[in-house]
């Protein structure tokens, strides 16, 4: 990727990021956000801007990484929401969350980008590391995986509980998003943010000295390649833009030639969006996206799916975790599942859970990423298996299984399961320290007998 410095003499700038399709939601809940009747009657302000919120970290700079989706959704979006929840400052590096932590699972060391939906899957199932645990993106690079049980267990405490979608193709949908931005649509003291994917854009200076926010450039045209992600951090209903260059600001001219007059034809109002090219671009990294452009969707060169997405963070301690130590040379050949069976003599679990952080991802590299150091074949990881724990029988022992599946018809992978253990509420309740060779292109199955669980009703997190 090549970035072009902004020039005051330029009439427009083109945002160019490598191609990144939005793939479907995997397992995390996604629902359309609906305002309650009480909130529908709340008078929201015409202008909200979270750009100066203490929870928001400094503007991210991608440099050579095509990780715009993670920059928008994780480094900016998740940080703002989680830090707001926990009343933490995003200016502290301990409260900044690297884009590459989730990006590195799926980028395969290519320049194709990664959907933020894949990253949301990791946030929902495994959590999010901070800079102290993972390292700085531009220091550790695009292959690095985190090593160490304590780091993974710490990351598990920073999660998302659910995702909401917002329909930006209708006035009603845009109004709902404005309430989310104002007060999360529930009367919260802090407002929300939302991430979107759109095409490459032409960016122009504000057209009028009399326009509110005239110091912030605006997006005038959007391509249909759906190649870039931005974070909505505010809105202003009174901004205006001459989208068709007729010297007028109107609401009754058919701007998009679809034969009708609607939201897509209004030259009033804009979302305040945060980019990821660094603070030296635009106005401290901030742009305006006119409401009319955001209402467009394929094939009219607007937003992918015509939607934006908000997340609900959660903090807590998983009930049951598994830690595993591996030595292996081709991490994308491995997938891991953990399961259990009430039949203590069974050779196969009756119920299993996939482990998102080891699921044929990461490319053909050593476990920690770089293939230059032999010690990077070794890794210690931990995963939350609380959803599995919720199905355990009360006051009965179970047999717990760790199932490694090697997909390696060319016999390229080679390594060992060195050890694994299970913790309940942070206390080791089962452990196996005998090293076993990972079977070629087959299943490696290990099991532990786990004693009686004092089952009771519990939430997913403490």
C-alpha positions as CSV (number, residue, x, y, z in Angstrom):
1,X,0.0,0.0,0.0
2,X,1.2,3.5,-0.9
3,X,0.0,6.5,1.1
4,X,-0.1,10.0,-0.5
5,X,0.5,13.0,1.7
6,X,-2.3,15.5,1.9
7,X,-1.8,18.8,0.1
8,X,-3.7,22.0,0.7
9,X,-3.8,22.5,-3.0
10,X,-5.5,19.2,-3.7
11,X,-9.1,19.2,-4.6
12,X,-9.5,15.6,-3.6
13,X,-7.7,12.6,-2.1
14,X,-8.4,9.0,-2.9
15,X,-8.5,6.5,-0.1
16,X,-6.8,3.3,-1.2
17,X,-6.7,0.2,0.9
18,X,-6.2,-3.4,-0.3
19,X,-9.3,-5.4,-1.0
20,X,-11.3,-6.8,1.9
21,X,-14.7,-8.5,1.6
22,X,-17.0,-8.4,4.6
23,X,-17.7,-12.1,5.3
24,X,-20.7,-13.3,7.2
25,X,-21.1,-13.3,11.0
26,X,-19.8,-16.6,12.5
27,X,-21.0,-17.4,16.0
28,X,-21.4,-14.1,17.7
29,X,-24.9,-12.7,18.1
30,X,-25.9,-10.0,15.6
31,X,-29.3,-8.3,15.8
32,X,-30.8,-5.2,14.4
33,X,-30.8,-2.5,17.1
34,X,-34.3,-1.3,18.0
35,X,-35.1,1.8,20.1
36,X,-37.4,1.3,23.0
37,X,-40.6,3.4,23.1
38,X,-39.1,5.5,25.9
39,X,-36.0,6.2,23.9
40,X,-37.9,7.1,20.8
41,X,-39.4,10.1,22.6
42,X,-36.0,11.3,23.8
43,X,-34.9,14.6,22.2
44,X,-31.4,14.0,21.0
45,X,-29.0,16.9,20.2
46,X,-28.4,17.8,16.5
47,X,-24.6,17.4,17.0
48,X,-22.6,14.8,18.9
49,X,-18.8,14.3,18.6
50,X,-16.8,11.6,20.5
51,X,-13.4,12.6,18.9
52,X,-12.2,14.1,22.2
53,X,-13.5,11.4,24.4
54,X,-10.8,10.2,26.9
55,X,-11.8,6.6,26.1
56,X,-10.7,6.9,22.5
57,X,-7.0,6.1,21.7
58,X,-4.8,8.2,19.5
59,X,-5.5,8.0,15.7
60,X,-4.2,4.7,14.3
61,X,-1.7,4.8,11.4
62,X,-1.8,1.6,9.2
63,X,1.4,2.5,7.3
64,X,1.9,-0.7,5.2
65,X,-0.7,-3.0,6.9
66,X,-4.1,-3.4,5.0
67,X,-5.7,-3.7,8.5
68,X,-8.2,-0.9,8.2
69,X,-11.1,-3.1,9.3
70,X,-9.3,-3.9,12.5
71,X,-8.0,-0.4,13.0
72,X,-11.6,0.9,12.8
73,X,-13.4,-1.9,14.6
74,X,-10.8,-2.8,17.3
75,X,-8.1,-0.2,17.8
76,X,-10.6,2.7,17.6
77,X,-14.1,1.1,18.1
78,X,-13.6,-1.6,20.7
79,X,-11.2,0.6,22.6
80,X,-13.7,3.4,22.9
81,X,-16.6,1.1,23.9
82,X,-14.6,-1.0,26.4
83,X,-12.7,1.9,27.9
84,X,-16.0,3.8,28.3
85,X,-17.5,0.8,30.1
86,X,-14.5,0.4,32.4
87,X,-13.9,4.1,32.8
88,X,-10.3,3.8,31.4
89,X,-8.3,6.3,29.4
90,X,-7.5,5.4,25.9
91,X,-4.4,7.5,26.1
92,X,-2.7,4.9,28.3
93,X,-1.0,2.2,26.2
94,X,-2.4,-0.4,28.6
95,X,-5.8,0.6,27.4
96,X,-5.0,0.4,23.7
97,X,-5.8,-2.8,21.8
98,X,-3.7,-3.7,18.8
99,X,-5.4,-4.2,15.5
100,X,-3.0,-7.0,14.6
101,X,-4.0,-9.2,17.5
102,X,-7.1,-10.3,15.6
103,X,-5.8,-9.4,12.1
104,X,-2.9,-11.9,12.4
105,X,-5.2,-14.9,12.7
106,X,-6.7,-14.4,9.3
107,X,-4.4,-12.3,7.1
108,X,-2.3,-15.3,6.0
109,X,0.6,-12.8,5.5
110,X,-1.1,-11.4,2.4
111,X,-2.1,-7.8,1.4
112,X,-5.8,-8.7,1.0
113,X,-7.1,-7.4,4.3
114,X,-9.4,-9.2,6.9
115,X,-13.1,-8.7,7.6
116,X,-13.9,-7.1,11.0
117,X,-16.5,-9.9,11.3
118,X,-13.7,-12.4,11.6
119,X,-12.1,-10.1,14.3
120,X,-15.5,-9.9,16.1
121,X,-15.5,-13.7,16.3
122,X,-12.2,-13.6,18.1
123,X,-13.4,-10.8,20.5
124,X,-16.5,-12.8,21.2
125,X,-14.8,-16.1,21.9
126,X,-11.3,-15.3,22.9
127,X,-11.1,-11.7,23.9
128,X,-8.7,-8.9,23.0
129,X,-5.1,-8.4,24.2
130,X,-3.7,-5.0,25.0
131,X,-0.4,-3.5,23.8
132,X,1.5,-4.6,26.9
133,X,0.5,-8.2,26.3
134,X,0.7,-8.4,22.5
135,X,3.2,-5.7,21.6
136,X,2.9,-2.8,19.2
137,X,1.6,-3.7,15.7
138,X,4.5,-2.2,13.8
139,X,7.0,-3.8,16.1
140,X,5.7,-7.4,16.1
141,X,4.4,-7.4,12.5
142,X,1.7,-9.2,10.7
143,X,2.5,-12.8,11.7
144,X,2.9,-12.6,15.4
145,X,0.9,-14.7,17.8
146,X,1.0,-14.1,21.5
147,X,2.8,-16.6,23.7
148,X,2.0,-17.2,27.4
149,X,-1.0,-18.5,29.5
150,X,-1.3,-15.3,31.6
151,X,-1.5,-13.1,28.5
152,X,-4.3,-15.2,27.0
153,X,-6.2,-15.3,30.2
154,X,-5.9,-11.6,30.6
155,X,-7.2,-11.1,27.1
156,X,-10.3,-13.2,27.8
157,X,-11.5,-10.5,30.2
158,X,-12.0,-8.0,27.4
159,X,-14.8,-9.3,25.3
160,X,-17.8,-8.3,23.3
161,X,-21.2,-9.6,24.4
162,X,-23.2,-8.9,21.2
163,X,-23.2,-6.9,18.0
164,X,-25.9,-4.6,16.7
165,X,-26.6,-3.6,13.1
166,X,-28.0,-0.3,11.9
167,X,-29.7,0.2,8.6
168,X,-28.4,3.4,7.1
169,X,-30.5,3.2,3.9
170,X,-33.6,4.7,5.6
171,X,-34.3,7.8,7.6
172,X,-35.6,5.6,10.5
173,X,-32.4,3.6,10.5
174,X,-30.2,6.6,10.5
175,X,-32.3,8.1,13.3
176,X,-31.8,5.0,15.4
177,X,-28.0,5.1,14.9
178,X,-28.0,8.8,16.0
179,X,-29.6,7.7,19.3
180,X,-27.0,5.0,19.6
181,X,-24.2,7.6,19.1
182,X,-25.9,10.0,21.6
183,X,-26.5,7.6,24.5
184,X,-26.3,4.0,23.2
185,X,-30.1,4.3,22.7
186,X,-30.7,3.4,26.3
187,X,-30.0,6.6,28.3
188,X,-26.4,5.7,29.0
189,X,-24.1,8.5,30.1
190,X,-21.7,7.7,27.3
191,X,-22.7,7.4,23.6
192,X,-21.7,4.7,21.2
193,X,-19.7,4.3,17.9
194,X,-20.3,2.2,14.9
195,X,-18.0,0.7,12.2
196,X,-18.8,0.4,8.5
197,X,-17.2,-0.7,5.3
198,X,-17.3,1.4,2.1
199,X,-15.5,1.8,-1.2
200,X,-12.6,4.0,-2.1
201,X,-13.6,7.7,-1.6
202,X,-12.9,11.1,-3.1
203,X,-12.3,13.6,-0.3
204,X,-12.8,17.3,-0.7
205,X,-12.4,20.3,1.5
206,X,-15.6,21.7,3.2
207,X,-17.5,23.7,0.5
208,X,-18.5,26.7,2.5
209,X,-17.2,28.9,5.3
210,X,-20.7,29.1,6.7
211,X,-21.1,25.3,7.0
212,X,-20.8,23.8,10.4
213,X,-17.6,21.7,10.8
214,X,-16.2,23.5,7.8
215,X,-12.7,22.6,9.0
216,X,-13.3,18.9,8.4
217,X,-13.0,17.5,4.8
218,X,-15.9,15.5,3.4
219,X,-16.4,12.5,1.3
220,X,-18.1,13.4,-2.0
221,X,-18.0,10.1,-4.0
222,X,-17.7,6.5,-3.0
223,X,-16.6,3.6,-5.3
224,X,-18.2,0.1,-5.2
225,X,-15.1,-1.9,-4.2
226,X,-16.0,-2.0,-0.5
227,X,-12.3,-1.8,0.4
228,X,-12.1,0.4,3.5
229,X,-13.5,0.6,7.0
230,X,-14.2,3.7,9.0
231,X,-15.6,4.4,12.5
232,X,-18.6,6.6,13.0
233,X,-17.8,8.7,16.1
234,X,-20.4,11.4,15.8
235,X,-22.9,13.2,13.6
236,X,-24.1,16.7,12.7
237,X,-27.6,17.3,11.3
238,X,-26.9,20.9,10.1
239,X,-23.9,20.4,7.9
240,X,-24.5,20.8,4.1
241,X,-22.7,19.9,0.9
242,X,-23.3,20.7,-2.8
243,X,-23.1,17.1,-4.0
244,X,-24.1,17.8,-7.6
245,X,-22.2,21.1,-8.1
246,X,-25.3,23.1,-9.0
247,X,-24.5,25.9,-6.5
248,X,-27.5,25.0,-4.3
249,X,-28.2,23.1,-1.2
250,X,-31.3,21.1,-1.8
251,X,-33.5,18.2,-0.7
252,X,-35.8,17.9,-3.7
253,X,-33.5,17.2,-6.6
254,X,-32.9,13.5,-7.7
255,X,-29.1,13.3,-7.0
256,X,-28.8,9.6,-7.7
257,X,-31.1,9.5,-10.7
258,X,-33.3,6.7,-9.3
259,X,-36.6,8.5,-10.1
260,X,-37.6,9.4,-6.6
261,X,-36.8,11.9,-3.9
262,X,-35.7,10.5,-0.6
263,X,-32.9,10.5,2.0
264,X,-30.3,9.8,-0.8
265,X,-31.1,13.2,-2.3
266,X,-30.7,15.4,0.7
267,X,-27.6,17.6,0.8
268,X,-27.9,18.1,4.6
269,X,-26.2,16.3,7.5
270,X,-23.1,14.1,7.9
271,X,-21.6,11.4,10.0
272,X,-18.3,12.3,11.7
273,X,-16.0,9.4,10.8
274,X,-12.5,8.4,12.0
275,X,-10.0,7.1,9.5
276,X,-6.8,5.1,10.1
277,X,-4.1,6.9,8.1
278,X,-2.7,8.8,11.1
279,X,-3.5,12.2,12.6
280,X,-1.7,14.0,9.8
281,X,-4.4,13.2,7.3
282,X,-7.6,15.2,7.0
283,X,-8.6,16.9,10.3
284,X,-6.7,14.9,12.9
285,X,-7.7,11.8,11.0
286,X,-11.4,12.8,10.9
287,X,-13.7,13.1,7.9
288,X,-17.4,13.8,7.2
289,X,-19.6,11.3,5.4
290,X,-22.8,12.9,4.2
291,X,-26.0,11.1,5.2
292,X,-27.0,10.8,1.5
293,X,-23.9,8.9,0.6
294,X,-24.2,6.5,3.6
295,X,-27.8,5.7,2.5
296,X,-26.5,4.2,-0.8
297,X,-25.7,0.5,-1.1
298,X,-24.7,-1.8,-3.9
299,X,-24.8,-1.2,-6.8
300,X,-25.1,2.5,-6.0
301,X,-21.6,2.8,-4.6
302,X,-22.3,3.3,-0.9
303,X,-21.8,1.2,2.2
304,X,-21.4,-2.6,2.2
305,X,-24.7,-4.1,3.2
306,X,-26.0,-0.5,3.7
307,X,-25.2,-1.0,7.4
308,X,-23.0,0.1,10.2
309,X,-22.3,-2.1,13.3
310,X,-22.1,-1.3,17.0
311,X,-20.7,-3.6,19.7
312,X,-21.5,-4.2,23.4
313,X,-18.3,-4.9,25.4
314,X,-18.2,-7.0,28.5
315,X,-15.7,-7.6,31.3
316,X,-15.4,-10.8,33.4
317,X,-13.6,-14.0,34.3
318,X,-14.3,-17.2,32.4
319,X,-15.5,-20.1,34.5
320,X,-13.5,-22.8,32.7
321,X,-10.4,-22.5,30.6
322,X,-8.0,-24.8,28.8
323,X,-4.2,-24.2,28.4
324,X,-2.2,-26.0,25.8
325,X,1.5,-26.1,24.9
326,X,2.5,-26.9,21.4
327,X,5.7,-27.3,19.3
328,X,4.7,-27.2,15.7
329,X,5.9,-25.8,12.4
330,X,2.8,-25.1,10.2
331,X,0.1,-23.6,12.4
332,X,-2.5,-23.4,9.7
333,X,-2.5,-27.2,9.4
334,X,-4.0,-27.5,12.9
335,X,-7.4,-27.0,14.4
336,X,-8.4,-27.6,18.0
337,X,-11.6,-28.7,19.6
338,X,-12.4,-29.4,23.3
339,X,-15.3,-31.7,24.3
340,X,-16.7,-33.8,27.1
341,X,-18.7,-37.0,27.7
342,X,-20.6,-38.1,30.8
343,X,-19.7,-41.7,29.8
344,X,-16.3,-41.9,31.4
345,X,-15.3,-44.9,29.2
346,X,-16.2,-43.2,25.9
347,X,-13.4,-42.7,23.3
348,X,-15.1,-39.7,21.8
349,X,-16.8,-36.6,23.3
350,X,-20.6,-36.2,23.1
351,X,-20.3,-32.5,22.8
352,X,-17.5,-30.3,21.5
353,X,-16.5,-26.6,21.2
354,X,-14.3,-25.3,18.4
355,X,-11.4,-23.1,19.5
356,X,-11.3,-20.0,17.3
357,X,-7.6,-19.1,18.0
358,X,-6.4,-22.5,16.6
359,X,-8.7,-23.3,13.7
360,X,-6.5,-23.7,10.5
361,X,-5.6,-20.0,10.6
362,X,-2.4,-17.9,10.6
363,X,-0.8,-19.2,7.5
364,X,2.0,-21.8,7.1
365,X,4.3,-20.5,9.8
366,X,5.7,-21.4,13.1
367,X,3.3,-21.1,16.0
368,X,4.5,-17.7,17.1
369,X,4.7,-16.4,13.6
370,X,8.2,-15.7,12.4
371,X,10.0,-18.7,10.8
372,X,13.4,-17.3,11.4
373,X,13.7,-18.4,15.0
374,X,13.4,-22.1,15.9
375,X,12.0,-21.2,19.3
376,X,9.0,-19.7,17.6
377,X,7.8,-23.3,17.0
378,X,6.8,-23.3,20.7
379,X,3.7,-21.6,22.0
380,X,1.5,-21.6,25.1
381,X,-2.1,-20.6,24.5
382,X,-5.3,-20.6,26.6
383,X,-8.9,-20.6,25.5
384,X,-12.2,-20.0,27.3
385,X,-14.4,-23.1,27.3
386,X,-17.2,-21.8,29.6
387,X,-19.9,-22.5,26.9
388,X,-18.9,-26.2,27.2
389,X,-18.9,-26.0,31.0
390,X,-22.5,-24.8,30.9
391,X,-23.5,-28.3,29.6
392,X,-21.7,-30.3,32.3
393,X,-23.9,-32.5,34.5
394,X,-24.3,-31.4,38.1
395,X,-22.3,-33.2,40.8
396,X,-20.9,-35.8,38.3
397,X,-17.4,-36.4,36.9
398,X,-16.9,-36.0,33.2
399,X,-14.2,-37.0,30.7
400,X,-12.7,-34.0,29.0
401,X,-11.2,-34.3,25.6
402,X,-8.6,-32.3,23.7
403,X,-8.8,-33.0,19.9
404,X,-6.1,-31.8,17.6
405,X,-7.0,-32.2,13.9
406,X,-4.1,-32.0,11.5
407,X,-5.1,-31.3,7.9
408,X,-1.8,-32.1,6.2
409,X,-2.0,-34.4,3.2
410,X,1.5,-33.3,2.1
411,X,3.1,-34.3,5.4
412,X,4.5,-30.8,5.9
413,X,3.6,-30.3,9.5
414,X,5.6,-31.8,12.4
415,X,5.4,-31.3,16.1
416,X,4.1,-32.2,19.5
417,X,1.4,-31.5,22.0
418,X,3.7,-30.9,25.0
419,X,1.1,-30.5,27.8
420,X,-2.4,-29.3,28.6
421,X,-4.4,-28.4,31.6
422,X,-7.9,-27.3,32.6
423,X,-8.8,-24.6,35.1
424,X,-12.0,-23.9,36.9
425,X,-12.3,-20.4,38.2
426,X,-8.5,-20.0,37.8
427,X,-7.7,-23.3,39.7
428,X,-6.1,-26.3,38.0
429,X,-8.5,-29.2,38.1
430,X,-6.8,-31.5,35.6
431,X,-3.4,-31.6,33.9
432,X,-1.4,-33.8,31.5
433,X,2.3,-33.2,31.1
434,X,3.2,-36.1,28.9
435,X,4.3,-35.0,25.4
436,X,2.6,-36.7,22.5
437,X,3.5,-36.6,18.8
438,X,0.8,-34.9,16.6
439,X,-0.5,-37.6,14.3
440,X,0.0,-36.9,10.6
441,X,-3.1,-35.8,8.7
442,X,-5.2,-37.3,11.4
443,X,-6.7,-36.7,14.9
444,X,-4.6,-36.6,18.1
445,X,-7.0,-37.2,21.0
446,X,-6.1,-36.8,24.7
447,X,-8.5,-37.0,27.6
448,X,-8.7,-36.2,31.3
449,X,-11.0,-37.4,34.0
450,X,-12.4,-34.3,35.7
451,X,-14.0,-34.7,39.2
452,X,-17.5,-33.6,40.4
453,X,-18.6,-30.1,39.5
454,X,-20.8,-28.3,42.0
455,X,-23.1,-27.0,39.3
456,X,-25.3,-24.0,39.9
457,X,-27.0,-21.4,37.8
458,X,-24.4,-18.8,36.6
459,X,-24.0,-16.1,34.0
460,X,-21.4,-16.5,31.3
461,X,-19.1,-14.1,33.1
462,X,-18.6,-13.3,36.8
